[in-house]
Structure formats: C-alpha cells, structure tokens
Amino acid sequence: MAKYMIAKQLVGKKVITSDGYDVGRFVDAEISPVTGKLNVLYVEPNPDSGLANKFDVENGQVKIPYAAVQAVNDYIMVDRKNL
C-alpha cells in the first residue's frame, strides 16, 4: 500500500533534465513484479519542449529509465546523458 501512495503522489509532477529542459509530466511507472523496483517512468511529453520531441513517443508517452532519475522533490530531475 505504501508504494501505491508514493506513486500516486508522483503523478503529475514535472520532469526536467539536470540542465533545465522541460521533458513533460509523470503519468505512470513500470515496476518489476519480482523485485518491486521501479524500472521505467512514463512521461507525457511537453509539446512545447524541443527536447521532448526528440524522444520516441509510444501511445503518447515517453519512456525514461529509472537509472536516469537524479532527484525527486517538487519535480523529478533526470540526467540527460542517461536518456
């Protein structure tokens, strides 16, 4: 139940790169059923962001590997090099 509450709190948070580019908003996550660890973040890309338009978009969402996440606070910061 605690994992659900944490994920629920993340939905809608802005996702930005460590160098300040707006990627979009967090909408969902892929969690390993075996380990319970986050594998991928699904982000709804910001249509005004030039960076977000460079990603492969599937079903209106961008997949960001969890390894790219650097920090989570008022927004989710990801390392642009790991994208």
ZIPEBEL-V107039 format. One record per residue. RES is the residue in one letter. OMEGA is omega in degrees with one decimal (* if undefined). D_LAST is the distance of its C-alpha to the last C-alpha in whole Angstrom. Layout:
# ZIPEBEL-V107039
res: {RES | RES}
omega: {OMEGA | OMEGA}
d_last: {D_LAST | D_LAST}
This chain:
# ZIPEBEL-V107039
res: {M | A | K | Y | M | I | A | K | Q | L | V | G | K | K | V | I | T | S | D | G | Y | D | V | G | R | F | V | D | A | E | I | S | P | V | T | G | K | L | N | V | L | Y | V | E | P | N | P | D | S | G | L | A | N | K | F | D | V | E | N | G | Q | V | K | I | P | Y | A | A | V | Q | A | V | N | D | Y | I | M | V | D | R | K | N | L}
omega: {-179.4 | 179.0 | 179.1 | -178.9 | 179.0 | 178.9 | 179.8 | 179.1 | -179.4 | -176.5 | 179.0 | 179.3 | 177.9 | 176.7 | 179.6 | 175.9 | -179.1 | 176.5 | 168.5 | 179.3 | 178.4 | 179.5 | -179.0 | -178.7 | 178.6 | 179.0 | -176.7 | 178.9 | 173.9 | -177.3 | 178.9 | 179.5 | -178.7 | -175.0 | -177.1 | -179.2 | 175.5 | 177.4 | -173.4 | 170.7 | 174.6 | -174.5 | 172.4 | -174.0 | 175.0 | -176.7 | -179.9 | -176.6 | 177.1 | -179.9 | -178.1 | -179.9 | 179.7 | -178.9 | 172.0 | -178.7 | 176.4 | 179.8 | 177.9 | -177.9 | 175.9 | 177.3 | 178.0 | 179.7 | -178.6 | 179.2 | -179.5 | -177.6 | 178.5 | -176.9 | 175.1 | 177.6 | 174.5 | 177.8 | 177.8 | -179.2 | 179.5 | 178.2 | -176.3 | -179.7 | -177.4 | -179.3 | *}
d_last: {30 | 28 | 25 | 25 | 26 | 23 | 21 | 24 | 23 | 19 | 20 | 20 | 18 | 16 | 12 | 12 | 9 | 11 | 13 | 14 | 13 | 13 | 11 | 14 | 16 | 15 | 17 | 17 | 16 | 16 | 18 | 20 | 23 | 24 | 23 | 22 | 19 | 16 | 13 | 11 | 11 | 13 | 12 | 15 | 14 | 16 | 18 | 19 | 15 | 15 | 11 | 11 | 13 | 11 | 9 | 11 | 13 | 15 | 18 | 17 | 14 | 10 | 9 | 6 | 7 | 10 | 9 | 6 | 10 | 12 | 15 | 17 | 20 | 21 | 17 | 14 | 12 | 8 | 7 | 5 | 6 | 4 | 0}
